[in-house]
Amino acid sequence: MSQTPKIAIVGGGAAGLMAAITAAEEGAKVWIFERNREVGKKILASGNGRCNISNTALHPNNYFGRHKGFVNDALHTFNFHHFQKFCRSIGLFLHIQSDGRVYPLTNEAKTVKMLFEERCHALHVTIQCDCAIERITSDDTHYTLHSASQCFEGFDALIIATGSEAAPQLGGTNDGMGFAQVFGHDLIPTYPSLVGLHLAPPYPAALAGVKTTAELTLLVDREVQAQCEGDLLFTQYGISGFAALDLSHGASYALIQERSVAVALNLLPQFAPQELASQLGKLTASMRERTISALLCGLVSSKIVPHLLLSCRIDPHTPCAQIGTKALKQILHTLRHWRFEVTQTHGFKHAEVSGGGVSTEMIDPQTMASKRHKGLYFAGEVLDVVGERGGYNLHFAWASGYLAAKAASRS
């Protein structure tokens, strides 16, 4: 490598921006190639415009991928305290919530993008926007990047930080996987994650827009795979909301394996089973003239009640006096285990992130370097690493970009 290393970074998202700043601070001459009109477009959209930038409770168990534990070194070397120190160095102050989620103090994602971009400019990083790299070649010493109209030569190292095909409307592509394949890397099939779930009939599409708090249970091949409690949003196609997003990784991964996937909704997670049975028994006995629909409206949304009762094959207008033990047990079961088949996810367009990607088997976890090609590095979502909701995906982008840039600058 030349005395002043020349580094190309394909992708100007979170991982690419962190890599650019880190490499430039190490003395490298850095170029970012971004297909969008501006860098950091996905950063602007993250956290509903607030940017859930990291999490104080980082742990390998918060991540998924074919090779478990690949993230260990990244999380250890570039932990939250290291990230916080970095943020302060560029003038970015953080707000840490009680649940460990971290946001910029301004509560605005545009602050993150602006400060990262300004630091790049201060370090004389060359940013080529509206520049989609179509082909990459190498002579085993240097890398050459080819766009539709230009050729960029003489790079000592290359960091691929192109992200994934999630949110194509924000520039998400699978370009990085194609580049990786050219250099001999294996690919793990991709799938949407942190995404809504489509439910099969008799799911009532009329519930679209109804919000509640529920406990969701994911069943794969009829076996419980995961459970979570949180906000649930009924949509025309099925379910969304934080609870659904938190289960979507397991559901999406099982779907691409063509396994049977279902979700069970517990609409009253705040009640223990016996407590709920006792309360409903007392109410139906004391309010015999009230309809079962009117009685249940005190427990769950009035929009949900008729559909839930129809799934129990009970007329919503039935007086409580006519609700026998068998019918009451059916209602209780459905309130806690309203089950639907999951047919598909809401797709990459609506997914926050993507699972799958470049196999980590041939990537050095300490440096993000390719074990197949000298001077080649990967960072961020292009790799077969996907995190839970809560700032974990962005933190891996920062951490892997940092490791790749450190290694690329010094090798």
N, C-alpha and C positions, 0 to 999 in steps of 0.2 A: 504494500500500500504506500502511496505517496506520503510526503512529510505532512501535508495538510490534507487529510482524507476528504474525498468528495462523495457525499452520500445522497442517494435518491430515495425519496419516500413517496410511494404511490398510495394516495389517500390522505385527505386533509381533515379527517374526523378527529375524535378524541385521541386515539392511539397515535395517529400521524402527527398531530400538533405537539403532543408530549414528546414524541421521539425527536421532532425537529428542534424543539427548545433544548432538550437534553444534549443532543449531538452538537448543536451550535455552541452550547456552553462548554463543551469539551474541546472546542477549537476546530470542529469540522466545518467544511463548506457544505451547506445543506440546501437541497431543492425539494419542494413539495409539489407533486402533480395531482391536481384535483379536477375531476370531470365536471363538477358543479360550478356555478358562477361565483360561489364563495365557499370558503372552508367552514367547517363546523355546523353544517346545516342540520344534522341530526341532534347536535347538542342543543340547538335552539328549540327543538320540539320535545326534548326529554323532560319528564316530570311535569307534563302539561304546561311547559313554558317556565317551570320553576327550576328544573335541573337537579334531580336527586343525584348529586355528584359523587357520593361515596357512602360508606357505612363504617361506623366505629367497631362493629362486631364482625369483622371479616374472618371467615373460616372456610377451609376447603370444602366442608359439607354444604356450603351455599352454592356450589358449582357442580355442573354435570358435564360429562364428556366420556368418550370411549376409554380414555386412560385416566383413571381416578388418581388424584394427587398431583397431576401435572401443574396445578396452580400453586402448590406449596411454596416454591422458591419465590415466585413473584409476590405473593402475599406477605412473605417474611421479609424479603429485601426491601420492598416498597410498601410498607404497611401504612396504616392511616396516619400515624404521627409524621412519617416521612412525607406523605402527601400534603398534610396540613402545613408543614414547613415550606414545601415547595410553593403552595398557594400563596402564603404570606410573602414569599420572595418576589412574586409578580403582582402583589397588591390585591390579591383575592382573599377576602375574609369569609369565614364559614359560620353557618348556624347549625349547631348540633341538636337534634331533637332528642326527646327522652327515649324514643325507641331505637336510637342509634343511627337513624337516617340523617344524612348531611346534605345541606343545601347552601348555595351562596347566601351570604348575609343579606344581600339585596333582594333575595327571593326571585331573581330574574335570570333565566338561562343566558340572555344576551350579554350579561356581565361576564360570564365565563368565556364565551366566544371572543368577546372584545379584548379581554386581558390576555388570553392565550395568543390571539392574533397580533396584538401590539408587541408582546414579548418577542414573537418571531421576527417582526419588522426591526425591532431594536437590535436583534442579533444578526441582522442582514440575511435572514433566510429568504431564499427566492421562492415565491409562491406563484405557481403557474395554474391559474384557474381556467375553466372552460377548456381543459386539456385532458382528454380521455386517452390514456395509454392503451394502445391496441395490441402491442407486441413487445416482448423483451428478449433481447439476445445477449449472449455472453461469450467472451473468448477465454474464459477461465481466469482472466486477470481483471477485466473491466466489464461493466454492464452498459448496454445501450438500450434506450427506451424509444419506442416509435409511436408517435401519434399519427393521425390521418394526414397531417401536413408537415410534421417536423420530426427530426431525429435528434435525440439528446445523448451525447456520448461521454465516455471517460469516467464513469462512476466506479469508485472502488468498492462500494457496498450498496446494497439495495434492501430497503425495508418495505415489505408489502403490508399495508395497513388499510386495505380497501373496504373493510367491513363485510357485510353480508347482503343477501337479497331482501332482507326485511325492509319494509317501507320504501319500495322503489320510487314512490312519488317524491321522496327526499333524496333520491340519488342512490339508493341501495342497489347493489349489483353483485353478481357472483364472479366478477372479473378476476379477483384474487385467486379463486380456486383454479381458474384456467391457467394463470401464470404458474401456480404451484405445480400443476400437473405437467407443464412443459419441463419443469426442472426435476421431475421424477418423484414428486410427492403424491402419496395416496390421499384420497378424499373420502370423507364420511358423509353419507347422504344428509342433505339439509332438511329442516322442518321448522315451521313457525313456532315461536314460543312467546309467552306473555301476550296471549291472543284470546279472543272470544271463541266459544265452542258452539257448534251447530248441533241441535238436538232433533231427533227423529219424531215424527208423529207418534202418539197423540199430544206432542208438545203444543200448548195453546199459544199461537203467535199473537193472539189478542192481548197477551200480558205485556207486550212491548212497552217499555217506559217505566214499568213498575220497579221500584227499588226497595230493598229490604236488607236485613242482616241475616245471614244463614251460615250453617255449617255444611260444607260440601265434602262428599266422600267420592273419591275416584276409584272405580272398579275396572280392572283389566282382566279379561277372561274370568269374570265373576269373583275375582279376589281383590280385597282392599289393597290399594297401592299407596294412597295418601289421603289425608284429611286436612282441611283448613277452615277457619271461620273468618268471615269478613263481609264487606259490602257485596251484594249480589244485584246485578241489573238484568232484568228480563228484556230481551230484544226480540225483533221479529224472527230472527233465525235461531235463537237459543238463549245463551247466557253470556254475560260479560261481568264487569266489575272486578274488584281486587281479588275476591275469593276465587272466581273462575280463572283469572289470569294466573294465580298462584298454582293452580292445578294443571294449567294448560301444557306445561312442558311434558309431564308424564303422559297426558292424553295424546298429544301430538306425536310423541315418540312411538307410542303403542300403535297409533293409527298407521304410520308409515311401515310398521311391521305387519300390518293387516290383522291385528288382534282385535278382539271384541272389547269395546270401551263403553262404559256407562258412568253416569254420575247420579248420586243420590242426594237430594236436598233435604236438610233438616231445617225447617222454617222456624222452629222454636228451640234453638240451642241453649237458651237460658233456663229451660226447664229440664229437670231430671225426669226420666221416663215415668216413674211412679208418681211423681208430683203432678205431672201433666194429666195422667190418667185419673188421679183423684180429683183434680180441679174440674175436668170435663164431666166426670161422673156426677159431681155435686151440682154443677150448673144445669145439666140436662134434667136432673131430678127436680130442681127447684124452679125451673123455667119451662115447664112442660108445654105451654101454649106457644112459646116463641119458636120460630123456625130454626132449624139447625144452621142455616146460612146466617141468620141474624146473630145467633150465639157466637159463631166462629169469627164474626167480624170484629169482636173485641180482642181477638188474639192475633190475627193476621190481616193483611190488606183486604178490603172488601172486593178488590178487583181479582184477587187470587182465589177467594173462597168458592165461587161457583165452579171454577175449573177444577179445583181440588176435589170438590164433592162429586163432580161428574166422573172424575177418574176413579172414584170409589163406587161409582154406579148408584149414587144416592141423589134423589131429587132435592135441590137446594131449598125447596119450599116445604119439605117434610117437617111437621111439628116435632119438637124434641120428645114428646110423649111417645112417638112412634119409632124412635131410634133405639133399637135393641142392643144387647151386649155385643153381638157380632158386628153390627154396623159401627158401633162406637170404637171397637178395636181396630176396624179398618180405617176409620178416620184418624185415630191416634197413630197408626202405623204410617199412613200417608203424610201426615204432618211432619213426621221425623225421618221418613225414608221415601220421599217422592222421587221415583227413579225414572230416568230417561236414557235412551241410547244416544251416544255421541257419534255422529256420522263423519264429521270433519271439523277442521278449525276454520276460523274466519279468514285465513290465508295470509301470505306474506305482506300484502298491502296494508293490513291492519295489525300486523305483529310488531311488537316493540323490538324484538331481537330474533335471532335465528339460532337453532341448535345445529350440530353438524359442522362441516367445514374441512379445513386442511387437517389431516390426521396429525396428532401430536407425537406419534410414535417416533418420527424422525426429526423432532425438534428438541433442541437442548433446553430444558426448562429453566436453567440458570441464566441463559443469554438470549433465548428465543431464536438461536441460530439454526439454520438448516444443517442436518447431518449429512446431507447429500451434495450440497453445493456451497463452496466457500464464498463468504461475503454476502450470503442471502439470509435474511431475517424475516420473521413474521410477527405481527402484533395485532391484538384486538380481536374483533369478532370474526375475522376470516378464519381463525383457528377453531378447532372442535372443542370450544369451551363456551358454555352458556351459564349465566348466573340466575339466581332468583331475583324477584322484584325487590327493590330497596336500595339501589345504588351499587349493587355488586357487579353488574356488567360494565358500568362506566369505570369502576375502580380497576377491574382487570385490564381495561383498555389503557388507563394511565400507567399501570404497573408494567404491563408487557411492552408498551412503547418505551418506557424508561429503560428497561433491561436491554431491549434490542439496540437502542441508541448508544448506551454505554459500551456495549460489546462492539458495535460497528465502528465506533470512534477510536477504539483502542486496539483492535485486532491488526 
